[in-house]
Every structure is written in C-alpha cells, then in structure tokens.
Amino acid sequence: MRVKDEIYERLSAAFTPRELDVVDDSESHRGHAGFQEGGESHFNVRIRAQDFDNMSRIARHRAVHTALGKDLVGRIHALALDIDS
C-alpha cells in the first residue's frame, strides 16, 4: 500500500474528518535532503474534523502523529499539516 493511502486511511479511521486531503509533494523536493526516488517522502495533509475542537495547535499535531503511528511517521521525511476543526 502506498504511504499516501496509509496516511489517508489512518487519519480517516481516527478522526472521521469532514475534509481530508493528502498530497505526495515529494517530486518538488528532488535533489533535497530526504528525497527518495519514486516519491513517498514528503507529504502535505489538510484535515478538518470536529475532534480538533478545543485543542491547541500543538495538541492537534500530536493527535495526528499518534493516529499515524511511529512506524508510518518514521518512513516520512517531511509532513506539512494544516489542521482545523
């Protein structure tokens, strides 16, 4: 399974978002640190879910990282998060 799909599935299961967009942005980082041939190293995630109500920005980021799990986060070089309720 592609990393992009794993991210989508894990976040969907954890938060039941009303909006979730996962973009593999790896190609735009070609030649930079962490780039892997074939992509799947740099991702942009936009997620909107009621679960994030009353959470600080830091708490939201921690919740997303926990939902993704250390195994998946360890395979990603860069993860840009746009999180809101």
C-alpha positions, 0 to 999 in steps of 0.5 A: 500500500502506498504511504499516501493511502496509509496516511489517508486511511489512518487519519480517516479511521481516527478522526472521521474528518469532514475534509481530508486531503493528502498530497505526495509533494515529494517530486518538488523536493528532488535533489533535497535532503530526504528525497527518495526516488519514486516519491513517498517522502514528503507529504502535505495533509489538510484535515478538518474534523470536529475532534480538533475542537478545543485543542491547541495547535500543538495538541492537534499535531500530536493527535495526528502523529499518534493516529499515524503511528511511529512506524508510518511517521518514521518512513516520512521525511517531511509532513506539512499539516494544516489542521482545523476543526 
